[in-house]
Amino acid sequence: MRAALRIRRSWPEVGVLVSSQHLETGWVTRLLADGAAGLGYLLKERVARTSEFVDALHRVAAGGTARSTN
């Protein structure tokens, strides 16, 4: 998460997709502070579903967002 924050602050045009074992609301809030464009946060259980992971990568790369809903 620290690396993701650093990337977002240093290069805001770079998309970032974070995968985490647990929902870390404090970190997510900090990550979203400067906007959600090009940002994804997925729980690792979602990464195991290849089609959802690839879809999230495409959305973030295109400047969209991706997030786990549960």
C-alpha positions in Angstrom: 0.0 0.0 0.0 2.9 2.4 0.7 4.3 1.7 -2.8 0.8 2.3 -4.3 0.5 5.6 -2.5 4.0 6.7 -3.6 3.3 5.8 -7.2 0.0 7.7 -7.2 1.6 10.8 -5.7 4.7 10.7 -7.9 3.1 9.6 -11.2 -0.7 10.2 -11.0 -1.1 9.2 -14.6 0.0 5.7 -13.8 -2.7 3.2 -13.1 -2.4 1.2 -9.9 -4.1 -2.1 -9.1 -3.7 -3.3 -5.5 -4.5 -6.8 -4.3 -5.0 -7.4 -0.6 -5.9 -10.3 1.7 -8.1 -8.1 3.8 -10.1 -4.9 3.2 -7.9 -2.1 4.6 -10.4 0.9 4.7 -7.8 3.4 6.0 -5.4 2.6 3.3 -8.1 2.6 0.6 -9.3 6.0 1.8 -5.8 7.4 1.6 -5.3 5.9 -1.9 -8.6 7.4 -3.1 -7.9 10.9 -1.6 -6.7 12.3 -5.0 -9.3 10.6 -7.1 -10.2 7.1 -8.2 -9.3 7.3 -11.9 -6.8 4.6 -12.9 -7.1 2.9 -9.5 -8.1 -0.6 -8.5 -8.3 -2.4 -5.1 -9.2 -6.1 -5.2 -9.3 -8.6 -2.5 -7.1 -11.6 -3.3 -10.0 -13.9 -3.6 -11.0 -11.8 -6.7 -7.5 -12.2 -8.2 -8.0 -16.0 -8.2 -10.8 -15.5 -10.7 -8.7 -14.9 -13.8 -11.4 -13.3 -15.9 -12.3 -10.7 -13.1 -8.6 -9.9 -12.6 -8.0 -9.4 -16.3 -11.1 -7.2 -16.6 -9.9 -5.1 -13.6 -6.5 -4.7 -15.3 -8.1 -3.4 -18.5 -10.4 -1.0 -16.7 -7.6 0.5 -14.6 -5.3 0.7 -17.6 -8.0 2.6 -19.4 -8.3 5.1 -16.6 -11.3 3.5 -14.9 -11.6 1.9 -11.5 -11.9 -1.6 -10.1 -12.8 -2.6 -6.6 -14.0 -5.6 -4.6 -17.6 -5.3 -3.6 -17.3 -7.7 -0.7 
